[in-house]
């Protein structure tokens, strides 16, 4: 008879969560807020970039007569045959970004040394950097001319260079793609951390409420404490998965609508170009004409189905582990205030996984630190997901590491549930006593 009660407990917990008004509102409101925030940031960035800075230039020297070129972000107004004070007053009256005064000196070095930029407020780097580049480039050109470098040769010195990178199979690689994939995986890992904290807290508060209202005394008269704890954990976990699936579907549709509204073109990703290989043979490499298209192609080639599937696996296992601890804490205390001494040790591994994961996976996704934290059960749900966007197998995470980390999670879940059940069984009927770590250790021996 006892075994038939578990599905009822799971259903009760699941329906209690999904019927909650705040749950329903946040389920449908969160994707709108998330996509809206992305669209707002894109809009504000576009508006900020369109805000052109206007700089006044009073050039009294024989240098820099043609060096200040108008760009998308900076334009110039040139003063002639006026005094410095008059130029300052005019700049202030017109509300320009500032005044660049280039004095009349016989030598270029003296001109540069005595040049000043006047502004009402401290200038931003967006204003100063282009101006400093002009002076630096002219000084550099002057030095090279003194060394015998002709103007034609000087122009070739500024040609940009990027080394071609490719896999051994001939597919072109991209700089920073590992960091991009780590950020995507880190996003999934961060979702797991937030879900564990939010829904683990739901389990803990639910246990505390039933305990303090003495409803638990009636419930455990017909249900074993272990079944009640497991039912709460599984029911809340299913509610979390339901909410996440709705978020993914609705956010994807909204992002697609944003792409259509802003006219983001994801076509043209199949452009190919034959590049010579080191062996002298023509190797077909995917080389879109636009660099952003190349990154978009890499983004689309991320194994999303595998990543989302393993996200669900790591989310469920990680949540089951941590929510068992949350349930045990809820059974051990009488009010939420008493939980503070126990919460930080739970959150600490999650925070460690986020920060260490980003530092290690960014620089060396297959290094010992990244591998170690992706196998350790309390951090693997987050760190392993940071490594998984690179795929499994050649060039990605070895299959054995994924399987071992999942096995460790299952073993850890069984062990923690067994320990948490001992605390839950004793603490669920304890009232009026603030537990300590020493007390919890005693309960494990019962």
C-alpha positions in Angstrom: 0.0 0.0 0.0 2.9 2.4 0.9 4.3 2.2 -2.6 1.1 3.4 -4.2 1.3 6.6 -2.2 4.4 8.0 -3.9 2.7 8.8 -7.2 0.0 10.6 -5.3 2.5 12.7 -3.4 4.3 13.5 -6.7 1.1 14.5 -8.3 0.0 16.6 -5.3 3.3 18.5 -5.2 3.4 19.0 -9.0 -0.2 20.3 -9.2 0.4 22.6 -6.2 3.3 24.2 -8.0 1.9 24.5 -11.5 -1.4 25.9 -10.3 0.3 28.5 -8.2 -0.5 32.0 -9.6 3.1 33.3 -9.3 4.3 30.1 -11.0 2.0 30.6 -14.0 2.7 34.3 -14.3 6.5 33.9 -14.2 6.4 30.9 -16.6 4.9 33.1 -19.3 6.3 36.5 -18.3 10.0 35.5 -17.9 10.6 34.7 -21.6 9.0 38.0 -22.5 11.2 39.9 -20.1 14.3 38.0 -21.2 13.8 38.6 -24.9 12.6 42.1 -24.2 15.8 42.8 -22.3 17.9 41.5 -25.2 16.0 43.6 -27.6 16.3 46.7 -25.3 20.1 46.2 -25.0 20.4 45.9 -28.8 18.3 49.0 -29.3 20.2 51.0 -26.7 23.5 49.9 -28.2 22.4 51.0 -31.6 21.2 54.4 -30.2 24.5 54.8 -28.3 26.5 54.0 -31.5 24.5 56.5 -33.5 25.4 59.3 -31.0 28.1 61.0 -33.0 30.8 63.0 -31.1 31.7 66.4 -32.5 35.1 67.7 -31.7 36.4 71.2 -32.5 40.0 71.5 -33.8 42.1 74.6 -33.7 45.2 73.6 -35.6 47.9 76.4 -35.6 50.7 74.2 -36.7 51.9 73.0 -40.1 51.1 69.4 -39.2 47.9 67.3 -39.1 46.1 69.3 -41.8 44.6 66.1 -43.3 44.8 63.6 -40.4 41.4 64.1 -38.8 38.9 62.1 -40.9 35.2 62.0 -40.2 34.0 58.5 -39.0 30.6 57.0 -38.0 31.2 58.0 -34.4 33.3 61.2 -34.6 33.1 64.3 -36.7 35.2 67.5 -36.6 34.8 71.3 -36.9 37.9 73.2 -37.8 38.6 76.7 -36.6 41.0 79.0 -38.4 42.5 82.4 -37.6 40.9 82.8 -34.2 42.4 82.9 -30.7 42.3 80.0 -28.3 40.0 81.8 -25.9 37.5 82.5 -28.8 37.7 78.8 -29.8 37.0 77.7 -26.2 33.9 80.0 -26.0 32.6 78.9 -29.3 33.0 75.2 -28.4 31.1 75.7 -25.1 28.3 77.7 -26.7 27.8 75.0 -29.4 27.8 72.2 -26.8 30.5 70.3 -28.6 32.4 67.3 -27.1 35.6 69.3 -26.7 38.3 71.5 -28.3 41.6 70.1 -29.6 44.3 72.8 -29.6 47.4 72.0 -31.7 49.9 74.9 -31.2 52.4 76.2 -33.7 55.9 74.7 -33.0 58.8 74.1 -35.4 59.2 70.4 -34.5 56.6 67.6 -34.5 57.6 66.4 -31.1 57.1 69.8 -29.6 53.7 70.2 -31.3 52.5 66.9 -29.9 53.9 67.6 -26.4 52.1 71.0 -26.1 48.8 69.8 -27.6 45.8 70.0 -25.3 42.2 68.8 -25.3 39.8 71.1 -23.6 36.3 69.9 -22.4 33.7 70.7 -19.9 33.7 67.3 -18.3 36.4 64.6 -18.3 36.4 63.1 -21.9 35.5 59.5 -22.5 37.9 57.1 -24.2 35.5 57.1 -27.2 36.6 60.7 -27.8 40.3 60.5 -26.8 41.3 57.2 -28.4 40.8 58.3 -32.1 42.7 61.6 -31.4 45.6 59.8 -29.7 45.8 57.4 -32.5 46.3 60.3 -35.0 49.3 61.6 -33.0 50.7 58.2 -32.4 50.5 57.3 -36.0 52.2 60.5 -37.2 55.0 60.2 -34.6 55.5 56.6 -35.7 55.6 57.6 -39.3 58.1 60.3 -38.6 60.4 57.9 -36.8 60.3 55.4 -39.6 61.0 58.1 -42.2 64.1 59.1 -40.2 65.2 55.5 -40.4 64.8 55.5 -44.2 61.4 53.9 -44.6 59.5 55.4 -47.6 55.8 56.4 -47.4 54.9 53.4 -49.6 56.7 51.0 -47.3 55.2 52.6 -44.3 51.6 51.9 -45.6 52.4 48.2 -45.9 53.4 48.1 -42.2 49.8 48.8 -41.1 48.3 45.9 -43.1 46.4 43.7 -40.6 47.4 40.1 -40.3 45.5 37.1 -38.9 46.9 33.6 -39.1 44.7 31.0 -40.8 43.6 28.3 -38.4 41.9 25.1 -39.3 41.3 21.5 -38.1 43.3 18.6 -39.4 40.3 17.6 -41.5 40.4 21.0 -43.2 37.5 22.8 -41.5 38.3 26.5 -40.7 38.5 27.4 -37.1 37.6 30.7 -35.4 39.4 32.7 -32.8 37.4 32.9 -29.6 35.0 30.1 -30.5 35.9 28.1 -27.4 35.1 31.2 -25.2 31.8 31.5 -27.1 30.9 27.9 -26.5 31.9 28.2 -22.8 29.6 31.2 -22.4 26.7 29.2 -23.9 27.5 26.2 -21.7 27.9 28.6 -18.7 24.4 30.0 -19.4 23.0 26.5 -19.1 25.1 25.9 -16.0 23.8 29.2 -14.5 20.2 28.1 -15.2 20.9 24.9 -13.2 22.3 26.9 -10.3 19.3 29.2 -10.3 16.8 26.3 -10.6 18.5 24.5 -7.7 18.4 27.6 -5.5 14.8 28.5 -6.4 13.2 25.1 -6.5 15.3 23.7 -3.7 14.1 26.6 -1.6 10.5 25.7 -2.6 11.0 22.2 -1.2 12.6 23.5 2.0 9.8 26.0 2.6 7.1 23.4 1.8 8.5 21.1 4.4 8.8 23.9 7.0 5.2 25.0 6.4 3.8 21.4 6.8 6.0 20.9 9.9 5.1 24.1 11.7 1.3 23.7 10.9 1.5 20.1 12.3 0.0 18.8 9.1 3.0 16.6 8.8 1.9 14.6 11.9 -1.3 13.6 10.0 0.5 13.0 6.7 3.3 10.7 8.1 0.7 8.6 9.9 -0.2 7.1 6.5 3.0 7.8 4.5 6.6 7.0 5.3 8.8 10.1 5.7 11.2 8.9 3.0 8.4 8.6 0.5 7.1 12.0 1.5 10.5 13.6 1.0 11.1 11.8 -2.3 7.6 12.8 -3.6 8.2 16.5 -2.8 11.6 16.4 -4.6 10.3 14.7 -7.7 7.1 16.7 -7.9 8.9 20.0 -7.6 11.5 18.8 -10.1 8.9 18.0 -12.7 7.3 21.4 -12.2 10.7 23.0 -12.8 11.3 21.0 -16.0 7.8 21.9 -17.2 8.6 25.6 -16.7 11.9 25.3 -18.4 10.4 23.6 -21.5 7.8 26.3 -21.8 10.6 28.9 -21.4 12.7 27.3 -24.2 9.8 27.1 -26.6 8.4 30.6 -26.0 11.8 32.2 -25.9 12.8 30.6 -29.2 9.6 31.8 -30.9 10.2 35.3 -29.5 13.8 35.4 -30.6 12.8 34.2 -34.1 10.3 37.1 -34.2 13.0 39.5 -33.1 15.3 38.2 -35.9 12.5 38.8 -38.4 11.7 42.3 -37.1 15.4 43.4 -37.1 16.1 41.6 -40.4 19.0 39.5 -39.1 20.1 37.4 -42.1 21.2 33.8 -41.3 21.3 32.8 -44.9 24.4 32.5 -47.0 26.1 30.2 -44.6 26.9 27.6 -47.2 29.4 29.8 -49.1 32.5 27.8 -49.7 35.9 28.6 -50.9 38.9 26.4 -51.7 42.0 27.4 -49.8 45.4 25.8 -50.3 46.5 23.3 -47.7 50.0 23.1 -46.3 50.5 20.0 -48.5 49.9 22.0 -51.6 46.4 20.6 -52.2 43.2 22.5 -52.4 41.2 21.8 -49.3 37.5 22.9 -49.2 37.0 25.2 -46.3 33.8 27.0 -45.3 34.6 30.6 -45.6 31.6 32.9 -45.6 32.3 36.4 -46.8 31.1 38.0 -43.6 32.9 37.0 -40.4 29.6 37.2 -38.4 28.1 34.6 -40.7 31.0 32.3 -40.0 30.4 32.7 -36.3 26.6 32.2 -36.9 27.4 29.0 -38.7 29.5 27.7 -35.8 26.7 28.7 -33.5 24.2 26.6 -35.5 26.7 23.7 -35.6 26.7 23.4 -31.8 25.1 20.1 -30.9 22.0 21.7 -29.4 19.9 18.5 -29.1 22.8 16.8 -27.3 23.4 19.8 -25.1 19.7 20.3 -24.1 19.3 16.5 -23.5 22.3 16.4 -21.2 21.2 19.6 -19.6 18.0 17.8 -18.6 20.0 14.9 -17.3 22.4 17.1 -15.2 19.6 19.4 -14.1 17.5 16.5 -12.8 20.4 14.7 -11.1 21.9 17.9 -9.7 18.5 19.1 -8.5 17.7 15.8 -6.8 21.0 15.9 -4.9 20.6 19.5 -3.7 16.9 19.3 -3.1 17.4 16.3 -0.8 19.7 18.4 1.3 17.2 21.3 1.2 14.4 18.9 2.3 16.6 17.6 5.2 17.3 21.2 6.3 13.6 22.0 6.1 12.8 19.0 8.3 15.5 20.0 10.8 14.4 23.6 11.5 11.2 25.2 12.7 11.4 28.5 10.7 13.1 29.8 7.7 15.4 32.1 9.7 17.1 29.1 11.3 18.1 27.8 7.8 20.7 30.6 7.2 23.5 28.7 8.9 23.0 25.7 6.6 22.3 27.5 3.3 25.8 28.9 2.6 27.5 25.5 2.6 25.0 24.3 0.0 25.4 27.4 -2.3 29.2 27.4 -2.0 29.8 24.5 -4.4 27.5 26.0 -6.9 29.3 29.4 -6.7 32.6 27.6 -7.0 31.4 25.7 -10.0 30.4 29.0 -11.8 33.6 31.0 -11.1 36.1 28.2 -11.4 34.3 26.8 -14.4 34.5 30.1 -16.3 38.2 30.6 -15.4 39.3 27.1 -16.3 37.0 26.2 -19.2 37.7 29.5 -20.9 41.4 29.0 -21.0 41.8 25.2 -21.0 38.5 23.2 -21.4 40.4 19.9 -21.3 42.8 20.8 -18.5 43.0 19.0 -15.1 41.0 21.7 -13.3 38.2 21.7 -15.8 38.1 17.9 -16.0 38.3 17.5 -12.2 35.4 19.9 -11.5 33.3 18.4 -14.3 33.6 15.0 -12.6 33.1 16.1 -9.0 29.3 15.5 -8.3 28.6 18.8 -6.5 30.0 20.9 -9.4 29.8 18.6 -12.4 26.2 19.7 -13.5 27.6 23.2 -14.1 31.2 22.7 -15.2 30.4 19.8 -17.5 27.8 21.8 -19.3 30.4 24.5 -20.0 32.5 22.0 -21.8 29.7 20.2 -23.7 29.0 22.8 -26.4 32.3 21.6 -28.0 30.6 18.2 -28.5 31.5 14.7 -27.4 34.3 12.8 -28.9 37.0 14.2 -31.2 37.9 17.7 -30.2 35.2 17.7 -27.5 34.6 16.1 -24.1 35.6 12.4 -24.1 32.6 10.1 -23.8 34.0 8.3 -20.7 34.1 11.6 -18.8 30.4 12.3 -19.5 29.5 8.7 -18.4 31.7 8.8 -15.3 30.3 12.2 -14.2 26.7 10.9 -14.6 27.6 7.7 -12.7 29.1 9.8 -9.9 26.0 11.9 -9.8 23.7 8.9 -9.5 25.9 7.3 -6.7 26.1 10.7 -4.9 22.3 11.1 -5.2 21.7 7.7 -3.6 24.1 8.4 -0.8 22.8 11.9 0.0 19.2 10.7 -0.2 20.0 8.0 2.3 21.7 10.5 4.7 19.0 13.1 4.1 16.3 10.6 4.9 17.8 9.9 8.3 17.8 13.6 9.1 14.3 14.0 7.6 12.9 11.1 9.6 14.1 12.4 13.0 13.8 16.2 12.3 10.3 16.2 10.8 8.8 15.7 14.3 11.3 17.8 16.3 9.9 21.1 17.5 11.2 24.1 19.5 14.9 23.3 19.2 17.4 25.0 17.0 19.6 22.3 15.4 23.3 22.4 15.2 25.8 20.5 13.0 26.5 18.3 16.0 22.8 17.5 16.4 22.5 16.6 12.7 25.5 14.3 13.0 23.7 12.5 15.9 20.6 12.1 13.9 22.5 10.4 11.1 23.4 7.6 13.6 19.8 6.9 14.5 
